[in-house]
């Protein structure tokens, strides 16, 4: 994860799904189609703090390989909620025992104490 710009409460990153090109990497509609993770903007602002997405390991690509990661929405990184604690169901991995994303933390590996879980 490379941070392009940093402000007090957010970071700017290249879209992991299209690798900052702004185009659909699979060319599903056309090789000129906009990336559907960043909508062709190439970069994305995220609220701090952030960490690499545990589900896609920072690629932005879902496990089946033809869509963007539903945990990070193709960004490759996720924002961590305030007062975050490690998810007890997946031990912070974001992946449950069956290999799917953890429902308790929504695949992030942590959740806010205010979440109530």
Secondary structure as the mmCIF struct_conf table of DSSP 4:
data_model
#
loop_
_struct_conf.conf_type_id
_struct_conf.id
_struct_conf.beg_label_comp_id
_struct_conf.beg_label_asym_id
_struct_conf.beg_label_seq_id
_struct_conf.end_label_comp_id
_struct_conf.end_label_asym_id
_struct_conf.end_label_seq_id
STRN STRN1 UNK A 3 UNK A 6
BEND BEND1 UNK A 8 UNK A 9
STRN STRN2 UNK A 10 UNK A 14
TURN_TY1_P TURN_TY1_P1 UNK A 16 UNK A 20
BEND BEND2 UNK A 21 UNK A 21
STRN STRN3 UNK A 23 UNK A 23
TURN_TY1_P TURN_TY1_P2 UNK A 25 UNK A 26
BEND BEND3 UNK A 28 UNK A 29
TURN_TY1_P TURN_TY1_P3 UNK A 31 UNK A 32
HELX_LH_PP_P HELX_LH_PP_P1 UNK A 33 UNK A 33
STRN STRN4 UNK A 34 UNK A 34
HELX_LH_PP_P HELX_LH_PP_P2 UNK A 35 UNK A 35
TURN_TY1_P TURN_TY1_P4 UNK A 36 UNK A 40
BEND BEND4 UNK A 42 UNK A 42
STRN STRN5 UNK A 43 UNK A 47
BEND BEND5 UNK A 48 UNK A 49
STRN STRN6 UNK A 50 UNK A 52
TURN_TY1_P TURN_TY1_P5 UNK A 54 UNK A 58
BEND BEND6 UNK A 59 UNK A 59
STRN STRN7 UNK A 61 UNK A 61
TURN_TY1_P TURN_TY1_P6 UNK A 63 UNK A 64
BEND BEND7 UNK A 65 UNK A 67
STRN STRN8 UNK A 68 UNK A 68
TURN_TY1_P TURN_TY1_P7 UNK A 70 UNK A 74
BEND BEND8 UNK A 75 UNK A 76
STRN STRN9 UNK A 77 UNK A 79
HELX_LH_PP_P HELX_LH_PP_P3 UNK A 80 UNK A 81
TURN_TY1_P TURN_TY1_P8 UNK A 82 UNK A 83
STRN STRN10 UNK A 84 UNK A 86
TURN_TY1_P TURN_TY1_P9 UNK A 88 UNK A 92
BEND BEND9 UNK A 93 UNK A 94
STRN STRN11 UNK A 95 UNK A 95
TURN_TY1_P TURN_TY1_P10 UNK A 97 UNK A 98
BEND BEND10 UNK A 99 UNK A 100
STRN STRN12 UNK A 101 UNK A 101
HELX_LH_PP_P HELX_LH_PP_P4 UNK A 102 UNK A 102
TURN_TY1_P TURN_TY1_P11 UNK A 103 UNK A 107
BEND BEND11 UNK A 108 UNK A 109
STRN STRN13 UNK A 110 UNK A 112
HELX_RH_3T_P HELX_RH_3T_P1 UNK A 113 UNK A 115
#
